[in-house]
Amino acid sequence: PDYDVVAIVGYRTYPDTDVNGQVKDLNLAYDMLRNNFPNHTKITLVGHSSGAHIGLIHVVQQAEAKRKQQQQQQKIIMNNPPPYECYVSLSGPMNVSHHFDYEAARGVEELSPLQPVNGRTREALISNSPVMQIIMKQQQIQPELPIQNFLPRHMLFLHGIEDTTVPFTATAEAAYLIRSCGIHVDEIYVAKKGHEDVVVDLMYGEGTIVWNKVNTWLQQKKQDYYEKRTRNAY
């Protein structure tokens, strides 16, 4: 298609549901969008803070579902696009077990919905961390169907250096761990930007620092795709 479709997707928040219900909401939204726009196969998901966390769990679930589908068909489909082409995280806590420790050190763990949403045990916090989910799935599956074949081809983690709600080191750790699974991740760190600043910048649009950086990254990935397709045509 020669046009783009933009969808602003919401999900239920605490206390109406927990992390499982939130991811289910995104799964339902994904199915609806795919059914209504079947020709749009190059999908980008952008999430901020907990939205980035929930978004990546959703992405991992969609990737696993597609991997299992191919496994059941007992054949590897070449050039089969993953559910998402690109994923962009803005200031996301990708390891909620570590983020709980960070909140506890600040004395806000009882005020935060992180534990009631993701689980009150260490095991639950680890299992609901998308970075840990990727690592565990990478270790479990067959070598001919690695999880990275079904995850987004392009991933960007962006974080403000002045963020005190979710420290930028959370993004650095997450990107490092995902790369340890053989999955490429781009990182962008923005000076003088706090937790809310990055998403406000993106919403204000053209001319803001974050919008320019994210848009440049997306346009470059789009250009790379068309150049690759052109080369393959000859």
Buried (B, 14 or more C-beta within 10 A) or exposed (E): EEEEEEEEBEBEBBEEBBBEBBBBBBBEBBEEBEEEEEEEEBBBBBBBBBBBBBBBBBBBBBBBEBBEEBBEEEEEEEEEEBBBBBBBBBBBBBBBBBBBBBBEEEEEBEEBEBBEBBBEEEEBBBBBBBBBBBBBBBEEBEEEBBBBBBBBBBBBBBBBEBBEBBBBEBBBBBBEBBEEBEBEBBBBBBEEBBBBBBBEBBEEEEEBBBBBBBBEBBEEBBEEBEEEEEEEEE
